[in-house]
Amino acid sequence: MGAQLLLLTRDSESLPSAQRLQLAQSRARAVSDALVAMGLAASRIRVDWLPDANAPMERQGAGMQVVARLSVLSAGAVPAVAPPAAGVAPSKDKAASGAVP
């Protein structure tokens, strides 16, 4: 399967819904880009969840909230055909070729 990543921030961060979604997308993109920069193939990174602009924050432990869920597929896994979440695909200019075990 691979690894599941949760992006967390303090729950004291309270922003308007649209700004919260935009920031979550930027954070997911930054993590994806960092993984690609370390040699992970972009095709192995998938954004599984971003907060709905109208939904309340999802708490994770004391004082933390989830801002995104990502998956890193194992080298032999076949990526799902579903399109990535809007605006969070890793930058193509940083995409690495080949899979890293």
SEFIZA-3560 file (N, C-alpha, C; in Angstrom, 3 decimals):
REM SEFIZA-3560
<numar><xx>0.827</xx><yy>-1.191</yy><zz>0.000</zz><atom>N</atom></numar>
<numar><xx>0.000</xx><yy>0.000</yy><zz>0.000</zz><atom>CA</atom></numar>
<numar><xx>0.866</xx><yy>1.248</yy><zz>0.000</zz><atom>C</atom></numar>
<numar><xx>1.744</xx><yy>1.411</yy><zz>0.958</zz><atom>N</atom></numar>
<numar><xx>2.543</xx><yy>2.620</yy><zz>1.056</zz><atom>CA</atom></numar>
<numar><xx>2.356</xx><yy>3.283</yy><zz>2.397</zz><atom>C</atom></numar>
<numar><xx>2.465</xx><yy>4.592</yy><zz>2.423</zz><atom>N</atom></numar>
<numar><xx>2.362</xx><yy>5.349</yy><zz>3.669</zz><atom>CA</atom></numar>
<numar><xx>1.241</xx><yy>6.374</yy><zz>3.585</zz><atom>C</atom></numar>
<numar><xx>0.612</xx><yy>6.612</yy><zz>4.726</zz><atom>N</atom></numar>
<numar><xx>-0.429</xx><yy>7.634</yy><zz>4.846</zz><atom>CA</atom></numar>
<numar><xx>0.165</xx><yy>8.814</yy><zz>5.612</zz><atom>C</atom></numar>
<numar><xx>-0.060</xx><yy>10.023</yy><zz>5.135</zz><atom>N</atom></numar>
<numar><xx>0.438</xx><yy>11.225</yy><zz>5.798</zz><atom>CA</atom></numar>
<numar><xx>-0.729</xx><yy>12.116</yy><zz>6.184</zz><atom>C</atom></numar>
<numar><xx>-0.699</xx><yy>12.625</yy><zz>7.404</zz><atom>N</atom></numar>
<numar><xx>-1.666</xx><yy>13.621</yy><zz>7.849</zz><atom>CA</atom></numar>
<numar><xx>-0.922</xx><yy>14.939</yy><zz>8.001</zz><atom>C</atom></numar>
<numar><xx>-1.434</xx><yy>15.993</yy><zz>7.406</zz><atom>N</atom></numar>
<numar><xx>-0.870</xx><yy>17.319</yy><zz>7.616</zz><atom>CA</atom></numar>
<numar><xx>-1.686</xx><yy>17.973</yy><zz>8.715</zz><atom>C</atom></numar>
<numar><xx>-0.996</xx><yy>18.393</yy><zz>9.758</zz><atom>N</atom></numar>
<numar><xx>-1.668</xx><yy>18.971</yy><zz>10.925</zz><atom>CA</atom></numar>
<numar><xx>-1.221</xx><yy>20.406</yy><zz>11.143</zz><atom>C</atom></numar>
<numar><xx>-2.094</xx><yy>21.164</yy><zz>11.779</zz><atom>N</atom></numar>
<numar><xx>-1.757</xx><yy>22.507</yy><zz>12.227</zz><atom>CA</atom></numar>
<numar><xx>-2.470</xx><yy>22.726</yy><zz>13.564</zz><atom>C</atom></numar>
<numar><xx>-2.094</xx><yy>23.753</yy><zz>14.247</zz><atom>N</atom></numar>
<numar><xx>-2.758</xx><yy>24.060</yy><zz>15.523</zz><atom>CA</atom></numar>
<numar><xx>-4.216</xx><yy>24.404</yy><zz>15.269</zz><atom>C</atom></numar>
<numar><xx>-5.086</xx><yy>23.999</yy><zz>16.189</zz><atom>N</atom></numar>
<numar><xx>-6.507</xx><yy>24.289</yy><zz>15.987</zz><atom>CA</atom></numar>
<numar><xx>-6.854</xx><yy>25.738</yy><zz>16.302</zz><atom>C</atom></numar>
<numar><xx>-5.893</xx><yy>26.499</yy><zz>16.791</zz><atom>N</atom></numar>
<numar><xx>-6.129</xx><yy>27.921</yy><zz>17.032</zz><atom>CA</atom></numar>
<numar><xx>-6.071</xx><yy>28.723</yy><zz>15.737</zz><atom>C</atom></numar>
<numar><xx>-5.636</xx><yy>28.076</yy><zz>14.658</zz><atom>N</atom></numar>
<numar><xx>-5.602</xx><yy>28.727</yy><zz>13.359</zz><atom>CA</atom></numar>
<numar><xx>-7.025</xx><yy>28.775</yy><zz>12.810</zz><atom>C</atom></numar>
<numar><xx>-7.639</xx><yy>29.924</yy><zz>12.844</zz><atom>N</atom></numar>
<numar><xx>-9.017</xx><yy>30.047</yy><zz>12.356</zz><atom>CA</atom></numar>
<numar><xx>-9.043</xx><yy>31.071</yy><zz>11.229</zz><atom>C</atom></numar>
<numar><xx>-9.352</xx><yy>30.572</yy><zz>10.055</zz><atom>N</atom></numar>
<numar><xx>-9.380</xx><yy>31.397</yy><zz>8.856</zz><atom>CA</atom></numar>
<numar><xx>-10.748</xx><yy>31.283</yy><zz>8.199</zz><atom>C</atom></numar>
<numar><xx>-11.095</xx><yy>32.228</yy><zz>7.354</zz><atom>N</atom></numar>
<numar><xx>-12.318</xx><yy>32.069</yy><zz>6.559</zz><atom>CA</atom></numar>
<numar><xx>-12.219</xx><yy>30.798</yy><zz>5.716</zz><atom>C</atom></numar>
<numar><xx>-13.358</xx><yy>30.172</yy><zz>5.432</zz><atom>N</atom></numar>
<numar><xx>-13.391</xx><yy>28.883</yy><zz>4.739</zz><atom>CA</atom></numar>
<numar><xx>-12.578</xx><yy>28.851</yy><zz>3.453</zz><atom>C</atom></numar>
<numar><xx>-12.762</xx><yy>29.815</yy><zz>2.586</zz><atom>N</atom></numar>
<numar><xx>-12.055</xx><yy>29.822</yy><zz>1.301</zz><atom>CA</atom></numar>
<numar><xx>-10.545</xx><yy>29.929</yy><zz>1.501</zz><atom>C</atom></numar>
<numar><xx>-10.134</xx><yy>30.757</yy><zz>2.432</zz><atom>N</atom></numar>
<numar><xx>-8.706</xx><yy>30.930</yy><zz>2.704</zz><atom>CA</atom></numar>
<numar><xx>-8.130</xx><yy>29.661</yy><zz>3.324</zz><atom>C</atom></numar>
<numar><xx>-8.901</xx><yy>28.989</yy><zz>4.178</zz><atom>N</atom></numar>
<numar><xx>-8.459</xx><yy>27.743</yy><zz>4.801</zz><atom>CA</atom></numar>
<numar><xx>-8.230</xx><yy>26.674</yy><zz>3.734</zz><atom>C</atom></numar>
<numar><xx>-9.140</xx><yy>26.564</yy><zz>2.776</zz><atom>N</atom></numar>
<numar><xx>-8.990</xx><yy>25.589</yy><zz>1.698</zz><atom>CA</atom></numar>
<numar><xx>-7.774</xx><yy>25.908</yy><zz>0.833</zz><atom>C</atom></numar>
<numar><xx>-7.595</xx><yy>27.182</yy><zz>0.495</zz><atom>N</atom></numar>
<numar><xx>-6.450</xx><yy>27.588</yy><zz>-0.314</zz><atom>CA</atom></numar>
<numar><xx>-5.136</xx><yy>27.274</yy><zz>0.408</zz><atom>C</atom></numar>
<numar><xx>-5.078</xx><yy>27.531</yy><zz>1.702</zz><atom>N</atom></numar>
<numar><xx>-3.876</xx><yy>27.242</yy><zz>2.474</zz><atom>CA</atom></numar>
<numar><xx>-3.632</xx><yy>25.740</yy><zz>2.565</zz><atom>C</atom></numar>
<numar><xx>-4.697</xx><yy>24.953</yy><zz>2.725</zz><atom>N</atom></numar>
<numar><xx>-4.557</xx><yy>23.487</yy><zz>2.761</zz><atom>CA</atom></numar>
<numar><xx>-3.995</xx><yy>22.977</yy><zz>1.440</zz><atom>C</atom></numar>
<numar><xx>-4.478</xx><yy>23.512</yy><zz>0.318</zz><atom>N</atom></numar>
<numar><xx>-3.954</xx><yy>23.118</yy><zz>-0.990</zz><atom>CA</atom></numar>
<numar><xx>-2.479</xx><yy>23.471</yy><zz>-1.119</zz><atom>C</atom></numar>
<numar><xx>-2.107</xx><yy>24.653</yy><zz>-0.665</zz><atom>N</atom></numar>
<numar><xx>-0.703</xx><yy>25.083</yy><zz>-0.729</zz><atom>CA</atom></numar>
<numar><xx>0.185</xx><yy>24.193</yy><zz>0.126</zz><atom>C</atom></numar>
<numar><xx>-0.304</xx><yy>23.831</yy><zz>1.299</zz><atom>N</atom></numar>
<numar><xx>0.479</xx><yy>22.962</yy><zz>2.185</zz><atom>CA</atom></numar>
<numar><xx>0.645</xx><yy>21.562</yy><zz>1.590</zz><atom>C</atom></numar>
<numar><xx>-0.421</xx><yy>21.019</yy><zz>1.031</zz><atom>N</atom></numar>
<numar><xx>-0.344</xx><yy>19.699</yy><zz>0.398</zz><atom>CA</atom></numar>
<numar><xx>0.621</xx><yy>19.742</yy><zz>-0.784</zz><atom>C</atom></numar>
<numar><xx>0.571</xx><yy>20.811</yy><zz>-1.571</zz><atom>N</atom></numar>
<numar><xx>1.478</xx><yy>20.966</yy><zz>-2.703</zz><atom>CA</atom></numar>
<numar><xx>2.931</xx><yy>21.065</yy><zz>-2.217</zz><atom>C</atom></numar>
<numar><xx>3.167</xx><yy>21.793</yy><zz>-1.142</zz><atom>N</atom></numar>
<numar><xx>4.525</xx><yy>21.945</yy><zz>-0.617</zz><atom>CA</atom></numar>
<numar><xx>5.087</xx><yy>20.602</yy><zz>-0.146</zz><atom>C</atom></numar>
<numar><xx>4.264</xx><yy>19.804</yy><zz>0.525</zz><atom>N</atom></numar>
<numar><xx>4.716</xx><yy>18.485</yy><zz>0.974</zz><atom>CA</atom></numar>
<numar><xx>4.986</xx><yy>17.587</yy><zz>-0.228</zz><atom>C</atom></numar>
<numar><xx>4.091</xx><yy>17.598</yy><zz>-1.204</zz><atom>N</atom></numar>
<numar><xx>4.283</xx><yy>16.796</yy><zz>-2.420</zz><atom>CA</atom></numar>
<numar><xx>5.564</xx><yy>17.203</yy><zz>-3.133</zz><atom>C</atom></numar>
<numar><xx>5.773</xx><yy>18.506</yy><zz>-3.291</zz><atom>N</atom></numar>
<numar><xx>6.982</xx><yy>18.998</yy><zz>-3.959</zz><atom>CA</atom></numar>
<numar><xx>8.245</xx><yy>18.609</yy><zz>-3.195</zz><atom>C</atom></numar>
<numar><xx>8.195</xx><yy>18.644</yy><zz>-1.873</zz><atom>N</atom></numar>
<numar><xx>9.359</xx><yy>18.253</yy><zz>-1.065</zz><atom>CA</atom></numar>
<numar><xx>9.669</xx><yy>16.766</yy><zz>-1.241</zz><atom>C</atom></numar>
<numar><xx>8.632</xx><yy>15.936</yy><zz>-1.292</zz><atom>N</atom></numar>
<numar><xx>8.844</xx><yy>14.502</yy><zz>-1.509</zz><atom>CA</atom></numar>
<numar><xx>9.447</xx><yy>14.242</yy><zz>-2.884</zz><atom>C</atom></numar>
<numar><xx>8.974</xx><yy>14.949</yy><zz>-3.892</zz><atom>N</atom></numar>
<numar><xx>9.521</xx><yy>14.816</yy><zz>-5.241</zz><atom>CA</atom></numar>
<numar><xx>10.972</xx><yy>15.283</yy><zz>-5.263</zz><atom>C</atom></numar>
<numar><xx>11.276</xx><yy>16.376</yy><zz>-4.582</zz><atom>N</atom></numar>
<numar><xx>12.639</xx><yy>16.898</yy><zz>-4.531</zz><atom>CA</atom></numar>
<numar><xx>13.597</xx><yy>15.903</yy><zz>-3.872</zz><atom>C</atom></numar>
<numar><xx>13.064</xx><yy>15.057</yy><zz>-2.990</zz><atom>N</atom></numar>
<numar><xx>13.894</xx><yy>14.029</yy><zz>-2.340</zz><atom>CA</atom></numar>
<numar><xx>14.003</xx><yy>12.763</yy><zz>-3.186</zz><atom>C</atom></numar>
<numar><xx>13.401</xx><yy>12.774</yy><zz>-4.372</zz><atom>N</atom></numar>
<numar><xx>13.566</xx><yy>11.659</yy><zz>-5.288</zz><atom>CA</atom></numar>
<numar><xx>12.374</xx><yy>10.736</yy><zz>-5.441</zz><atom>C</atom></numar>
<numar><xx>11.280</xx><yy>11.027</yy><zz>-4.797</zz><atom>N</atom></numar>
<numar><xx>10.081</xx><yy>10.198</yy><zz>-4.920</zz><atom>CA</atom></numar>
<numar><xx>9.350</xx><yy>10.557</yy><zz>-6.218</zz><atom>C</atom></numar>
<numar><xx>8.931</xx><yy>9.569</yy><zz>-6.965</zz><atom>N</atom></numar>
<numar><xx>8.213</xx><yy>9.829</yy><zz>-8.215</zz><atom>CA</atom></numar>
<numar><xx>6.873</xx><yy>10.501</yy><zz>-7.913</zz><atom>C</atom></numar>
<numar><xx>6.573</xx><yy>11.562</yy><zz>-8.617</zz><atom>N</atom></numar>
<numar><xx>5.331</xx><yy>12.310</yy><zz>-8.403</zz><atom>CA</atom></numar>
<numar><xx>4.101</xx><yy>11.430</yy><zz>-8.587</zz><atom>C</atom></numar>
<numar><xx>4.201</xx><yy>10.435</yy><zz>-9.449</zz><atom>N</atom></numar>
<numar><xx>3.057</xx><yy>9.552</yy><zz>-9.703</zz><atom>CA</atom></numar>
<numar><xx>2.696</xx><yy>8.693</yy><zz>-8.499</zz><atom>C</atom></numar>
<numar><xx>3.588</xx><yy>8.628</yy><zz>-7.510</zz><atom>N</atom></numar>
<numar><xx>3.325</xx><yy>7.823</yy><zz>-6.315</zz><atom>CA</atom></numar>
<numar><xx>2.661</xx><yy>8.623</yy><zz>-5.208</zz><atom>C</atom></numar>
<numar><xx>2.506</xx><yy>9.933</yy><zz>-5.385</zz><atom>N</atom></numar>
<numar><xx>1.937</xx><yy>10.800</yy><zz>-4.350</zz><atom>CA</atom></numar>
<numar><xx>0.497</xx><yy>11.122</yy><zz>-4.717</zz><atom>C</atom></numar>
<numar><xx>-0.391</xx><yy>10.939</yy><zz>-3.756</zz><atom>N</atom></numar>
<numar><xx>-1.813</xx><yy>11.191</yy><zz>-4.007</zz><atom>CA</atom></numar>
<numar><xx>-2.393</xx><yy>11.993</yy><zz>-2.838</zz><atom>C</atom></numar>
<numar><xx>-3.141</xx><yy>13.043</yy><zz>-3.157</zz><atom>N</atom></numar>
<numar><xx>-3.864</xx><yy>13.788</yy><zz>-2.130</zz><atom>CA</atom></numar>
<numar><xx>-5.217</xx><yy>13.112</yy><zz>-1.988</zz><atom>C</atom></numar>
<numar><xx>-5.462</xx><yy>12.527</yy><zz>-0.813</zz><atom>N</atom></numar>
<numar><xx>-6.697</xx><yy>11.786</yy><zz>-0.575</zz><atom>CA</atom></numar>
<numar><xx>-7.828</xx><yy>12.658</yy><zz>-0.052</zz><atom>C</atom></numar>
<numar><xx>-7.489</xx><yy>13.726</yy><zz>0.666</zz><atom>N</atom></numar>
<numar><xx>-8.528</xx><yy>14.537</yy><zz>1.293</zz><atom>CA</atom></numar>
<numar><xx>-8.019</xx><yy>15.933</yy><zz>1.576</zz><atom>C</atom></numar>
<numar><xx>-8.871</xx><yy>16.902</yy><zz>1.315</zz><atom>N</atom></numar>
<numar><xx>-8.687</xx><yy>18.291</yy><zz>1.719</zz><atom>CA</atom></numar>
<numar><xx>-9.981</xx><yy>18.712</yy><zz>2.387</zz><atom>C</atom></numar>
<numar><xx>-9.930</xx><yy>19.665</yy><zz>3.308</zz><atom>N</atom></numar>
<numar><xx>-11.158</xx><yy>20.057</yy><zz>3.999</zz><atom>CA</atom></numar>
<numar><xx>-12.154</xx><yy>20.713</yy><zz>3.050</zz><atom>C</atom></numar>
<numar><xx>-13.407</xx><yy>20.402</yy><zz>3.235</zz><atom>N</atom></numar>
<numar><xx>-14.462</xx><yy>21.077</yy><zz>2.494</zz><atom>CA</atom></numar>
<numar><xx>-14.535</xx><yy>22.504</yy><zz>3.018</zz><atom>C</atom></numar>
<numar><xx>-14.694</xx><yy>23.450</yy><zz>2.119</zz><atom>N</atom></numar>
<numar><xx>-14.703</xx><yy>24.863</yy><zz>2.519</zz><atom>CA</atom></numar>
<numar><xx>-15.775</xx><yy>25.187</yy><zz>3.552</zz><atom>C</atom></numar>
<numar><xx>-16.868</xx><yy>24.429</yy><zz>3.572</zz><atom>N</atom></numar>
<numar><xx>-17.961</xx><yy>24.719</yy><zz>4.500</zz><atom>CA</atom></numar>
<numar><xx>-18.006</xx><yy>23.804</yy><zz>5.713</zz><atom>C</atom></numar>
<numar><xx>-17.120</xx><yy>22.835</yy><zz>5.775</zz><atom>N</atom></numar>
<numar><xx>-17.119</xx><yy>21.872</yy><zz>6.884</zz><atom>CA</atom></numar>
<numar><xx>-16.320</xx><yy>22.427</yy><zz>8.070</zz><atom>C</atom></numar>
<numar><xx>-16.688</xx><yy>22.022</yy><zz>9.266</zz><atom>N</atom></numar>
<numar><xx>-15.886</xx><yy>22.421</yy><zz>10.430</zz><atom>CA</atom></numar>
<numar><xx>-14.539</xx><yy>21.707</yy><zz>10.400</zz><atom>C</atom></numar>
<numar><xx>-13.580</xx><yy>22.253</yy><zz>11.135</zz><atom>N</atom></numar>
<numar><xx>-12.263</xx><yy>21.628</yy><zz>11.164</zz><atom>CA</atom></numar>
<numar><xx>-12.344</xx><yy>20.224</yy><zz>11.771</zz><atom>C</atom></numar>
<numar><xx>-11.432</xx><yy>19.367</yy><zz>11.373</zz><atom>N</atom></numar>
<numar><xx>-11.358</xx><yy>18.001</yy><zz>11.897</zz><atom>CA</atom></numar>
<numar><xx>-10.214</xx><yy>17.945</yy><zz>12.907</zz><atom>C</atom></numar>
<numar><xx>-10.562</xx><yy>17.733</yy><zz>14.152</zz><atom>N</atom></numar>
<numar><xx>-9.540</xx><yy>17.720</yy><zz>15.210</zz><atom>CA</atom></numar>
<numar><xx>-8.772</xx><yy>16.404</yy><zz>15.214</zz><atom>C</atom></numar>
<numar><xx>-7.496</xx><yy>16.505</yy><zz>15.583</zz><atom>N</atom></numar>
<numar><xx>-6.629</xx><yy>15.330</yy><zz>15.681</zz><atom>CA</atom></numar>
<numar><xx>-5.758</xx><yy>15.532</yy><zz>16.917</zz><atom>C</atom></numar>
<numar><xx>-6.173</xx><yy>14.932</yy><zz>18.016</zz><atom>N</atom></numar>
<numar><xx>-5.418</xx><yy>15.102</yy><zz>19.249</zz><atom>CA</atom></numar>
<numar><xx>-5.657</xx><yy>16.465</yy><zz>19.868</zz><atom>C</atom></numar>
<numar><xx>-5.004</xx><yy>16.689</yy><zz>20.979</zz><atom>N</atom></numar>
<numar><xx>-5.187</xx><yy>17.934</yy><zz>21.721</zz><atom>CA</atom></numar>
<numar><xx>-4.548</xx><yy>19.110</yy><zz>20.994</zz><atom>C</atom></numar>
<numar><xx>-5.381</xx><yy>20.065</yy><zz>20.626</zz><atom>N</atom></numar>
<numar><xx>-4.879</xx><yy>21.301</yy><zz>20.054</zz><atom>CA</atom></numar>
<numar><xx>-4.473</xx><yy>21.239</yy><zz>18.596</zz><atom>C</atom></numar>
<numar><xx>-4.790</xx><yy>20.171</yy><zz>17.868</zz><atom>N</atom></numar>
<numar><xx>-4.382</xx><yy>20.036</yy><zz>16.473</zz><atom>CA</atom></numar>
<numar><xx>-5.601</xx><yy>19.802</yy><zz>15.579</zz><atom>C</atom></numar>
<numar><xx>-5.468</xx><yy>20.192</yy><zz>14.311</zz><atom>N</atom></numar>
<numar><xx>-6.511</xx><yy>19.939</yy><zz>13.320</zz><atom>CA</atom></numar>
<numar><xx>-5.861</xx><yy>19.373</yy><zz>12.057</zz><atom>C</atom></numar>
<numar><xx>-6.593</xx><yy>18.531</yy><zz>11.343</zz><atom>N</atom></numar>
<numar><xx>-6.114</xx><yy>17.935</yy><zz>10.096</zz><atom>CA</atom></numar>
<numar><xx>-6.389</xx><yy>18.925</yy><zz>8.968</zz><atom>C</atom></numar>
<numar><xx>-5.369</xx><yy>19.201</yy><zz>8.145</zz><atom>N</atom></numar>
<numar><xx>-5.562</xx><yy>20.095</yy><zz>7.005</zz><atom>CA</atom></numar>
<numar><xx>-5.481</xx><yy>19.352</yy><zz>5.672</zz><atom>C</atom></numar>
<numar><xx>-4.936</xx><yy>18.137</yy><zz>5.666</zz><atom>N</atom></numar>
<numar><xx>-4.885</xx><yy>17.337</yy><zz>4.434</zz><atom>CA</atom></numar>
<numar><xx>-4.460</xx><yy>15.920</yy><zz>4.777</zz><atom>C</atom></numar>
<numar><xx>-4.855</xx><yy>14.997</yy><zz>3.898</zz><atom>N</atom></numar>
<numar><xx>-4.407</xx><yy>13.599</yy><zz>3.979</zz><atom>CA</atom></numar>
<numar><xx>-3.769</xx><yy>13.247</yy><zz>2.640</zz><atom>C</atom></numar>
<numar><xx>-2.562</xx><yy>12.711</yy><zz>2.696</zz><atom>N</atom></numar>
<numar><xx>-1.860</xx><yy>12.291</yy><zz>1.495</zz><atom>CA</atom></numar>
<numar><xx>-1.487</xx><yy>10.824</yy><zz>1.616</zz><atom>C</atom></numar>
<numar><xx>-1.306</xx><yy>10.178</yy><zz>0.481</zz><atom>N</atom></numar>
<numar><xx>-0.809</xx><yy>8.807</yy><zz>0.440</zz><atom>CA</atom></numar>
<numar><xx>0.424</xx><yy>8.781</yy><zz>-0.433</zz><atom>C</atom></numar>
<numar><xx>1.390</xx><yy>7.972</yy><zz>-0.029</zz><atom>N</atom></numar>
<numar><xx>2.539</xx><yy>7.676</yy><zz>-0.863</zz><atom>CA</atom></numar>
<numar><xx>2.418</xx><yy>6.202</yy><zz>-1.202</zz><atom>C</atom></numar>
<numar><xx>2.207</xx><yy>5.909</yy><zz>-2.486</zz><atom>N</atom></numar>
<numar><xx>2.019</xx><yy>4.531</yy><zz>-2.921</zz><atom>CA</atom></numar>
<numar><xx>3.344</xx><yy>3.796</yy><zz>-2.939</zz><atom>C</atom></numar>
<numar><xx>3.318</xx><yy>2.514</yy><zz>-2.615</zz><atom>N</atom></numar>
<numar><xx>4.539</xx><yy>1.717</yy><zz>-2.671</zz><atom>CA</atom></numar>
<numar><xx>4.983</xx><yy>1.591</yy><zz>-4.123</zz><atom>C</atom></numar>
<numar><xx>6.241</xx><yy>1.273</yy><zz>-4.341</zz><atom>N</atom></numar>
<numar><xx>6.829</xx><yy>1.267</yy><zz>-5.681</zz><atom>CA</atom></numar>
<numar><xx>6.070</xx><yy>0.389</yy><zz>-6.663</zz><atom>C</atom></numar>
<numar><xx>5.514</xx><yy>-0.737</yy><zz>-6.219</zz><atom>N</atom></numar>
<numar><xx>4.818</xx><yy>-1.637</yy><zz>-7.122</zz><atom>CA</atom></numar>
<numar><xx>3.337</xx><yy>-1.360</yy><zz>-7.259</zz><atom>C</atom></numar>
<numar><xx>2.816</xx><yy>-0.405</yy><zz>-6.513</zz><atom>N</atom></numar>
<numar><xx>1.370</xx><yy>-0.129</yy><zz>-6.533</zz><atom>CA</atom></numar>
<numar><xx>0.973</xx><yy>0.592</yy><zz>-7.818</zz><atom>C</atom></numar>
<numar><xx>-0.196</xx><yy>0.275</yy><zz>-8.296</zz><atom>N</atom></numar>
<numar><xx>-0.734</xx><yy>0.956</yy><zz>-9.471</zz><atom>CA</atom></numar>
<numar><xx>-1.573</xx><yy>2.127</yy><zz>-8.982</zz><atom>C</atom></numar>
<numar><xx>-1.240</xx><yy>3.368</yy><zz>-9.386</zz><atom>N</atom></numar>
<numar><xx>-2.021</xx><yy>4.522</yy><zz>-8.923</zz><atom>CA</atom></numar>
<numar><xx>-3.477</xx><yy>4.432</yy><zz>-9.377</zz><atom>C</atom></numar>
<numar><xx>-4.361</xx><yy>4.963</yy><zz>-8.553</zz><atom>N</atom></numar>
<numar><xx>-5.788</xx><yy>5.005</yy><zz>-8.893</zz><atom>CA</atom></numar>
<numar><xx>-5.979</xx><yy>5.913</yy><zz>-10.099</zz><atom>C</atom></numar>
<numar><xx>-7.033</xx><yy>5.707</yy><zz>-10.838</zz><atom>N</atom></numar>
<numar><xx>-7.291</xx><yy>6.474</yy><zz>-12.034</zz><atom>CA</atom></numar>
<numar><xx>-7.977</xx><yy>7.793</yy><zz>-11.717</zz><atom>C</atom></numar>
<numar><xx>-8.477</xx><yy>7.938</yy><zz>-10.500</zz><atom>N</atom></numar>
<numar><xx>-9.186</xx><yy>9.158</yy><zz>-10.114</zz><atom>CA</atom></numar>
<numar><xx>-8.262</xx><yy>10.361</yy><zz>-10.241</zz><atom>C</atom></numar>
<numar><xx>-8.794</xx><yy>11.505</yy><zz>-10.687</zz><atom>N</atom></numar>
<numar><xx>-7.966</xx><yy>12.703</yy><zz>-10.816</zz><atom>CA</atom></numar>
<numar><xx>-7.551</xx><yy>13.212</yy><zz>-9.438</zz><atom>C</atom></numar>
<numar><xx>-6.383</xx><yy>13.867</yy><zz>-9.347</zz><atom>N</atom></numar>
<numar><xx>-5.951</xx><yy>14.422</yy><zz>-8.061</zz><atom>CA</atom></numar>
<numar><xx>-6.880</xx><yy>15.541</yy><zz>-7.619</zz><atom>C</atom></numar>
<numar><xx>-6.850</xx><yy>15.847</yy><zz>-6.337</zz><atom>N</atom></numar>
<numar><xx>-7.655</xx><yy>16.949</yy><zz>-5.808</zz><atom>CA</atom></numar>
<numar><xx>-7.242</xx><yy>18.237</yy><zz>-6.510</zz><atom>C</atom></numar>
<numar><xx>-8.179</xx><yy>19.110</yy><zz>-6.719</zz><atom>N</atom></numar>
<numar><xx>-7.945</xx><yy>20.334</yy><zz>-7.486</zz><atom>CA</atom></numar>
<numar><xx>-6.812</xx><yy>21.161</yy><zz>-6.919</zz><atom>C</atom></numar>
<numar><xx>-5.871</xx><yy>21.498</yy><zz>-7.786</zz><atom>N</atom></numar>
<numar><xx>-4.820</xx><yy>22.443</yy><zz>-7.428</zz><atom>CA</atom></numar>
<numar><xx>-3.743</xx><yy>21.925</yy><zz>-6.512</zz><atom>C</atom></numar>
<numar><xx>-3.597</xx><yy>20.605</yy><zz>-6.334</zz><atom>N</atom></numar>
<numar><xx>-2.591</xx><yy>20.143</yy><zz>-5.393</zz><atom>CA</atom></numar>
<numar><xx>-1.619</xx><yy>19.147</yy><zz>-5.991</zz><atom>C</atom></numar>
<numar><xx>-1.626</xx><yy>18.943</yy><zz>-7.286</zz><atom>N</atom></numar>
<numar><xx>-0.670</xx><yy>18.027</yy><zz>-7.903</zz><atom>CA</atom></numar>
<numar><xx>0.724</xx><yy>18.622</yy><zz>-7.772</zz><atom>C</atom></numar>
<numar><xx>1.733</xx><yy>17.767</yy><zz>-7.585</zz><atom>N</atom></numar>
<numar><xx>3.100</xx><yy>18.284</yy><zz>-7.510</zz><atom>CA</atom></numar>
<numar><xx>3.452</xx><yy>19.031</yy><zz>-8.798</zz><atom>C</atom></numar>
<numar><xx>4.335</xx><yy>19.997</yy><zz>-8.706</zz><atom>N</atom></numar>
<numar><xx>4.759</xx><yy>20.768</yy><zz>-9.869</zz><atom>CA</atom></numar>
<numar><xx>5.411</xx><yy>19.844</yy><zz>-10.871</zz><atom>C</atom></numar>
<numar><xx>5.067</xx><yy>19.985</yy><zz>-12.138</zz><atom>N</atom></numar>
<numar><xx>5.622</xx><yy>19.123</yy><zz>-13.170</zz><atom>CA</atom></numar>
<numar><xx>7.109</xx><yy>19.381</yy><zz>-13.365</zz><atom>C</atom></numar>
<numar><xx>7.592</xx><yy>20.605</yy><zz>-13.143</zz><atom>N</atom></numar>
<numar><xx>8.998</xx><yy>20.896</yy><zz>-13.340</zz><atom>CA</atom></numar>
<numar><xx>9.882</xx><yy>20.207</yy><zz>-12.313</zz><atom>C</atom></numar>
<numar><xx>9.312</xx><yy>19.734</yy><zz>-11.209</zz><atom>N</atom></numar>
<numar><xx>10.078</xx><yy>19.046</yy><zz>-10.184</zz><atom>CA</atom></numar>
<numar><xx>9.839</xx><yy>17.549</yy><zz>-10.215</zz><atom>C</atom></numar>
<numar><xx>9.036</xx><yy>17.068</yy><zz>-11.146</zz><atom>N</atom></numar>
<numar><xx>8.682</xx><yy>15.659</yy><zz>-11.178</zz><atom>CA</atom></numar>
<numar><xx>9.910</xx><yy>14.818</yy><zz>-11.470</zz><atom>C</atom></numar>
<numar><xx>10.132</xx><yy>13.797</yy><zz>-10.655</zz><atom>N</atom></numar>
<numar><xx>11.236</xx><yy>12.887</yy><zz>-10.849</zz><atom>CA</atom></numar>
<numar><xx>10.766</xx><yy>11.712</yy><zz>-11.688</zz><atom>C</atom></numar>
<numar><xx>11.647</xx><yy>11.158</yy><zz>-12.480</zz><atom>N</atom></numar>
<numar><xx>11.255</xx><yy>9.994</yy><zz>-13.262</zz><atom>CA</atom></numar>
<numar><xx>11.679</xx><yy>8.740</yy><zz>-12.523</zz><atom>C</atom></numar>
<numar><xx>10.864</xx><yy>7.706</yy><zz>-12.619</zz><atom>N</atom></numar>
<numar><xx>11.170</xx><yy>6.448</yy><zz>-11.975</zz><atom>CA</atom></numar>
<numar><xx>10.727</xx><yy>6.433</yy><zz>-10.538</zz><atom>C</atom></numar>
<numar><xx>10.602</xx><yy>5.248</yy><zz>-9.996</zz><atom>N</atom></numar>
<numar><xx>10.150</xx><yy>5.078</yy><zz>-8.614</zz><atom>CA</atom></numar>
<numar><xx>11.324</xx><yy>4.797</yy><zz>-7.706</zz><atom>C</atom></numar>
<numar><xx>11.253</xx><yy>5.287</yy><zz>-6.521</zz><atom>N</atom></numar>
<numar><xx>12.272</xx><yy>5.034</yy><zz>-5.515</zz><atom>CA</atom></numar>
<numar><xx>11.720</xx><yy>3.989</yy><zz>-4.568</zz><atom>C</atom></numar>
<numar><xx>12.432</xx><yy>2.887</yy><zz>-4.365</zz><atom>N</atom></numar>
<numar><xx>11.900</xx><yy>1.834</yy><zz>-3.459</zz><atom>CA</atom></numar>
<numar><xx>11.683</xx><yy>2.330</yy><zz>-2.064</zz><atom>C</atom></numar>
//
